[in-house]
Each structure stands twice: as structure tokens, then as C-alpha cells.
């Protein structure tokens, strides 16, 4: 039997919070292979927005798997649940009037669509951080590709597990061809065109 949960109505609503900061908060969802530059871009975007007084917060895979999602593995089912929980946390941040910059591999198109469906129109912006697996392997900042190639990490995206290239991302940032400075400049400009800042 499904239990009924009654939601408390607060005096200060999500809409009033958005009006109080004169902007509508969004989830900026950075997807791409490990080593593509998602967290680097997220960190730089946070710095830009903080300097401009825009409330924002970065969520990334390592961070949530150390705490909130430490009980989850990397099976398709666990990956999906990982993203669902992240989306729920992101909704709370949006409700507070804070932009979320989410940096997650999120390899499956159906899972990204599930996450997107949890938000209202215009609240979710998908950014594909494009970089080939070959270049990501060369970068390998955490040594994960070496471990995956030795069979020490099962279900590793790009090696023993697939990655679905986004069908229709809102923004594409090609970090294979563009350095960090140019990539963040292009990302900020693209987000401004989406009226996010």
C-alpha cells in the first residue's frame, strides 16, 4: 500500500525566492566521460558566478558517493538511483533559489531523460562535455583508466561500459579542441543566451 505524504505549504514559496534574487535558478547538468573536464568546468563556472554574486553550488560524483550515495555501486540500476537522488537534492537547491552545477558522467540517455523529467520547463540545461575516450585516457587525472584497463574497475564508462552521446544537448563544449579558458568562456556565453545569468 502506497503511503500518502502531505506536503507542507510554506509562506515563502519557490517562486517568491526566485523573485527575491531576481533570477530563476537552474540545474546545469554537465555530462561526459571521466577526464573530459566536467568538474574543472563546474569549478570555474562556480567561480565566475560567485564573483558576480550569483548563488550557486557544485555537485560532483566523488562528493556524493562519499556521503549521500555511498551505499550505491556502479551497476545500471545503482547508477540510475545515484542520479535520481542527485536530482532530488538539486530540486531542493532550486527551491532555495540556488543554481546547481552538476558534474556527473551520467552515461545513459534514458537516465539523463529521467533526471530532466523531474524538473519544470527551463529548469534543466544539459551540457555535453565532449572529449574522446582516447584523449581522456591520456589525461587520466586519477589513474582510473589505467586501473580499468587492468580490470581493476568493473563497469568503467568508456572501457568496460558504454556511454550514450547526448541526442540533443542544450550546449556542447568540446574540451578536446578547446583549453579550459576558452571552454569556460564559451560555456558562460552559452548560458547567458539561455538567460541563466
WOCOR-V275300 format. One line per field, one symbol per residue. psi: psi as a letter, one per 20 degrees, with the letter a starting at -180 (. if undefined). A space follows every 10 residues. Layout:
psi=???
//
This chain:
psi=ppqppppppq gorgghgghh jkqoqroooo qrqpjhjghg ggghgggghg hjkpprqppr ggghihegki iqbkrhghgg hghggggggh hggghijpqp oonpgmipgh ghhgghiiqr piipopoonp pqhghhhggm hjjhhggghi jioqlpphfj qrpoppgmqh qponihiprg ggghghgggh hhhjli.
//
